[in-house]
């Protein structure tokens, strides 16, 4: 992926306004189309990969800062567990907008921390994603980029005990790596928020973008309606879907067309009484 490609830059900018949930919903829809359609264009969808949400955690999230990580993957494979010289080398080669994606070969000791994250912020990186431990969690909040947002730091564990710096490895972007259970190739797009990390090709993200944007807009409209007293069930085909499924008939649950729904002027309904 060329970060100078206007098409890729447009994808990255649009992703900054989305969340992991709508992207996962869009991915699920396109995977279904790919598995059921005879259209070669639909069947070619490669899909997005979600890193294990039970283990891959954002370590420097706060309510005051809910920045989204969007960037280009730079892959790092440690040649020895518990030695982070390869991470330090990769950091020296990383550029603005990059996301370092690190497989630590099963490390149990920290391979990054507050200093690395703060240097990443100085270089204006988008994030660091590590299949292994980090440390200095409190200091990760100091990794503030030029625009005032944090460099998102994800890891599968935390350990205050740091590793060694003796084995340089083979370099950066040598090959795909496994991180959080997902295969990440050099040049992939990496997306992350407080709830998960997604990775895929520019083509896969582009396929999902329009649907994800529509889902996000619809959810905001639904939330507005609920807060003004409109029943969630009334904004979907819930009753019909439930009855059909009880009868064993095919059906799908979906929201009604909300493009023309106006909630302005609706009195708030207090259901707590």
Helices and strands as residue ranges (DSSP letters): H 6-15, H 20-36, H 40-43, E 49-50, E 57-58, E 69-77, H 85-93, E 98-103, H 114-122, E 127-134, G 137-142, E 152-158, E 177-179, E 182-184, E 189-193, E 196-200, H 202-227, G 232-235, H 238-246
